[in-house]
Amino acid sequence: MSAAKSLEQLLHSGELDKLLAHGARVAKANEALCNRLEASLREHCRVANLKGDTVIVIADSPVWAAKLRFQTGAMLEILRDRGFPELRTLRIKVNPVNVTREAAPRHGPQLSQSAATTLRRAAESTEDVELRAVLERLAGRNKAE
């Protein structure tokens, strides 16, 4: 398929239908496999593609890939029993999931009691309203508060 094909040509060429059918087969294989695997494995793998007599399964870490490799025969049997008799090979690839880790709470610098007292005194003695607000905010970073 050339990159210059128009959308209309793509829609009427039948290639889109092939792509949708292939996606549906992959989804069916994924569902068939996930419904039969034990829960601990199910959460860490998915069927990524079907190519000829090969199914490609993605694991989310090397540890889970190793555990899945011990189940290769059973997984192929599950898929064959569920409508994929042509499958002879199962390849497992690792594709880590992007895990968003919660950032640790950031604590700004803290002041000693004497530094906070000095800043409060400076804030009280200044006539500049903005400077007073800044000094009071800094004084609030006292360890004891």
C-alpha positions as CSV (number, residue, x, y, z in Angstrom):
1,M,0.0,0.0,0.0
2,S,1.6,3.3,-1.1
3,A,1.5,6.3,1.1
4,A,-0.1,8.4,-1.6
5,K,-3.4,6.4,-1.7
6,S,-6.4,8.6,-0.9
7,L,-8.8,7.8,1.9
8,E,-11.5,6.8,-0.6
9,Q,-9.1,4.4,-2.4
10,L,-8.2,2.9,1.0
11,L,-11.8,2.4,2.0
12,H,-12.8,0.8,-1.3
13,S,-9.7,-1.4,-1.7
14,G,-10.6,-4.0,0.8
15,E,-7.3,-3.5,2.8
16,L,-9.2,-1.8,5.6
17,D,-11.5,-4.8,5.8
18,K,-8.5,-7.1,6.0
19,L,-7.0,-5.0,8.7
20,L,-10.2,-4.9,10.7
21,A,-10.6,-8.7,10.3
22,H,-7.1,-9.3,11.5
23,G,-7.6,-7.0,14.5
24,A,-10.8,-8.9,15.4
25,R,-8.9,-12.3,15.2
26,V,-6.1,-10.9,17.5
27,A,-8.8,-9.7,19.9
28,K,-10.5,-13.1,19.8
29,A,-7.2,-14.9,20.5
30,N,-6.5,-12.5,23.3
31,E,-9.9,-13.1,24.9
32,A,-9.6,-16.9,24.4
33,L,-6.2,-17.0,26.1
34,C,-7.0,-14.6,28.9
35,N,-10.2,-16.4,29.8
36,R,-8.2,-19.7,30.4
37,L,-5.0,-18.4,32.0
38,E,-4.6,-18.3,35.7
39,A,-5.3,-14.8,37.1
40,S,-1.7,-14.0,38.0
41,L,-0.5,-14.6,34.4
42,R,-3.6,-13.0,32.8
43,E,-2.8,-9.6,34.2
44,H,0.7,-9.5,32.7
45,C,0.3,-10.6,29.1
46,R,-1.7,-10.1,26.0
47,V,-1.8,-11.5,22.4
48,A,-0.2,-8.9,20.2
49,N,-0.3,-10.5,16.8
50,L,-1.0,-13.6,14.7
51,K,1.3,-14.3,11.8
52,G,0.8,-17.5,9.9
53,D,1.3,-20.4,12.3
54,T,2.8,-18.1,15.0
55,V,1.1,-16.2,17.8
56,I,3.0,-13.3,19.5
57,V,2.3,-12.7,23.1
58,I,3.6,-9.6,24.9
59,A,4.6,-9.8,28.6
60,D,5.0,-6.7,30.7
61,S,8.3,-7.7,32.2
62,P,11.1,-10.2,31.8
63,V,10.0,-12.0,34.9
64,W,6.5,-12.6,33.6
65,A,7.9,-13.5,30.2
66,A,9.9,-16.3,31.9
67,K,6.8,-17.6,33.7
68,L,4.8,-17.5,30.5
69,R,7.5,-19.5,28.6
70,F,6.8,-22.4,31.0
71,Q,3.2,-22.3,29.8
72,T,3.9,-22.2,26.1
73,G,2.4,-25.6,25.3
74,A,-0.7,-25.0,27.4
75,M,-1.3,-21.6,25.8
76,L,-1.0,-23.1,22.3
77,E,-3.4,-25.8,23.2
78,I,-5.9,-23.3,24.6
79,L,-5.7,-21.3,21.4
80,R,-6.0,-24.3,19.1
81,D,-9.1,-25.5,21.1
82,R,-10.6,-22.0,20.8
83,G,-10.6,-21.7,17.0
84,F,-6.9,-21.3,16.0
85,P,-5.9,-24.8,14.9
86,E,-3.2,-23.4,12.5
87,L,-1.0,-22.1,15.4
88,R,2.2,-24.1,15.9
89,T,4.6,-21.5,17.5
90,L,4.2,-19.1,20.4
91,R,6.7,-16.3,20.7
92,I,6.9,-14.2,23.8
93,K,8.2,-10.7,23.7
94,V,8.7,-8.2,26.5
95,N,7.2,-4.7,26.3
96,P,7.2,-3.0,29.7
97,V,4.1,-1.1,30.7
98,N,4.6,2.5,31.4
99,V,3.9,2.6,35.1
100,T,3.3,6.0,36.5
101,R,4.7,6.2,40.0
102,E,3.3,8.6,42.5
103,A,5.8,11.3,43.2
104,A,7.0,11.5,46.7
105,P,5.7,14.6,48.4
106,R,8.2,17.4,48.1
107,H,9.1,19.2,51.2
108,G,10.6,22.6,50.8
109,P,13.6,23.8,52.8
110,Q,12.8,24.2,56.5
111,L,14.2,26.8,58.8
112,S,15.4,26.6,62.3
113,Q,13.4,28.5,65.0
114,S,16.0,31.2,65.3
115,A,16.0,31.8,61.5
116,A,12.2,32.0,61.5
117,T,12.2,34.5,64.3
118,T,14.7,36.7,62.5
119,L,12.6,36.6,59.4
120,R,9.4,37.5,61.3
121,R,11.2,40.4,63.0
122,A,12.4,41.6,59.6
123,A,8.8,41.3,58.2
124,E,7.4,43.4,61.1
125,S,10.0,46.1,60.6
126,T,9.6,46.6,56.8
127,E,7.0,48.9,55.3
128,D,7.1,47.1,51.9
129,V,3.9,45.0,51.8
130,E,5.2,42.6,49.2
131,L,8.5,42.0,51.0
132,R,6.6,41.6,54.3
133,A,4.5,38.8,52.7
134,V,7.5,37.0,51.3
135,L,9.4,37.2,54.6
136,E,6.4,35.9,56.5
137,R,5.9,33.0,54.0
138,L,9.6,32.1,54.4
139,A,9.3,32.3,58.2
140,G,6.5,29.7,57.9
141,R,9.0,27.1,56.8
142,N,10.0,26.6,60.4
143,K,10.8,23.0,61.4
144,A,8.8,23.4,64.7
145,E,5.5,24.3,62.9
